[in-house]
């Protein structure tokens, strides 16, 4: 049995807990991957949109700003054409001065003629003007003449040599028509700008702590930076931006994510770079990741707890059932298992209880049978050794010996020896019918000597019965009874018959004497059949022995005729020799 | 439970998982399906500018058989156009056709396209020659902006002719009352110049209604500070000056190329100057038509000679000149409200652009990477100055 027991898997509790935990883990991870990806993606997209919108607004602001400068120049052109430089010098001069003064971001405005000589400009600055030949060679002068309809923007140049104006700026040049002495002439208008206004515009927008604006000219030179360009973040943005022409980029600089938009600055060939600081890159992500991890651990633990709880509910009755069975198996007095719980478990317990009841019933029957067997065995043993018979016989032998009837002594002792040999018969309970009959014969021989021939007997035996076997010592007590009841003042004659009736062996022991009434016979028979009554011990023993050994078919019957005989009939099934 | 064999159910489950995962991630990752043979058209405006709309639509029709066409208006914003171009560049287009919002902004665009080896044809607004020279696959198709101004000046000159007669209109007595303080500075400046003024006074003919020898003129410009607007405006002024006309500029209005804006501005000007207006010059037809609708609703023009149309023969009439030659302008010319326009030949420009697209995309069979000017001329595109294709303006009246 033990070898064949199957290997047991993990317990129900751990199986369910692991299953629940795994399921939650898989579903959660899948959800996390998909959700976080789309969330990050949307967040980034939103951020990008946001930075683009901010950038658009900034570009729009600077667009307006540049337009306002151009409008001012246009206005000056329009007004100047109504004057003549010869006759209205003061008016034109005032126009220039007023235009420059009206704007805080204009440092100077000057008009150069086609030879590069300054014609109108702030008097204080004219003194430091470079040589007209130098002016004519300068790029701003050349371009303004070459492409007349366009306003040209130049950074990194200052109009005046040794200007005390320490802030950097840029200049705008444009071809300019003016009347002089009645003739229309072409010159170049130059507006020198500082960066005050550009800085003010920057402060209107929120680009984050590291956000900033850069202006880069067509030669990739830095025109303006809203922060110190030596600052590493801005420096890096500048370094990367000059490699790009325009567009939106996401750069990670110094661990910070920066949305950079590079745009054309309208009316110029410059680019405007807005750097929108998103924050320390990965910071948002790690924060979310921590939250996700907490949720993950929490939900797995919850799932395992729920799994354990569920499996406990399932396995608790099973455990109880198992414990009950173990107790019963180890021999506890407990016979039933009382369990409440799932239907299946309860029905299992009920079935088990029914089984236990059945086992108990069978056990009780078996126990009773064994008890009976033991008892009959004891009786048989008692019967084998009837001490009184032995003492009486030995007394008779002594008595015969004293009378010197040696013949009788020899006969009696020989019969006694044979009698005991069969009684003991090497411990076998079953003997041949022939031996049983000879046992009775020896018994009768002894009794005949003891009772001094007051006993006579004869045997009527069908030779066919001799081939069968039977439980030993059944006949002798009946014969003993027959002598006890039949021996009166008159000698008694005992007839012993044996014959076959179908498959039944029939033994008859008949004695002469007073006989018995029918009532008496009934009484004796009922006493014999009732195991609990104490009287009629001899016949009762026989009856119980044949019932134990042969079952219902064995029986004992009595019949009598008053003053004639009393007959006991025993029927037992024919049994052929069972063993050697 | 301890059975180590693969359970087919688990395999199936895993498979379903993988498929679902793949589908979800796939739908996120996969972008718009790729379209080959893309040609983009980027007008600076689309619906609001009929001329550009005509040109773009016509170009699109010519190309749509051979390419996937995408037209994207920039709402007159260089930022938007830059975004559109950046997007287009990432889809590996064959050719871009760009009508730049800002002429100077083309500098960065050309640089970017050169780096990615994408051919580009600019139209309607001309990038600087030196910028165009940066990229050998960059071309410009358009009409010379100065020409428009010059032709407008010529058209006016055809009207203000010194025929030696004193205008009948003078007798009507639309007077010098119209001389307002707004232009007194001009008056002051020119009054000293008696010699010139005297000459012209007798020489402008009937259209010089007040006979002062100057043209009382109103200008409608495009966007303030916009280069094209400046060119058209300044050349008409300078051309008239060259031809010896003296202008009395009543107003320079900036109507942003838009009809409605021009109409409302004109309404105010009519109230202010009324019958003293002698000419209206608009930098495009849309603004000219806007001005005309204001003139119509004010009832300024009267068909005095009852010939069924407005003309110089009618005393109340003055010339309105536009640029572009829209289909609607033809009708306005017929009825006489629009004196003339300078036809910007959208059809022809579209044709040349389309031919260039065929050449640059390689579909015309010329070697794209070693194109010679002769190749392009051979393909029927009149190339000039290496990268320019000029389509002349034509007078229409």
Interface residues (C-beta under 8 A of the other chain):
Chain A: X7 X9 X10 X15 X26 X30 X33 X34 X37 X38 X41 X52 X55 X56 X59 X60 X63 X66 X67 X70 X71 X74 X78 X82 X83 X84 X87 X88 X147 X149 X150 X151 X177 X179 X182 X184 X218 X244 X245 X246 X247 X248 X262 X263 X264 X265 X266 X267 X268 X269 X271
Chain B: X1 X2 X17 X21 X24 X25 X28 X77 X78 X79 X80 X82 X83 X86 X101 X102 X103 X104 X105 X107 X108 X109 X111 X112 X115 X128 X129 X131 X145 X185 X186 X189 X192 X193 X196 X224 X225 X227 X230 X231 X234 X238 X241 X252
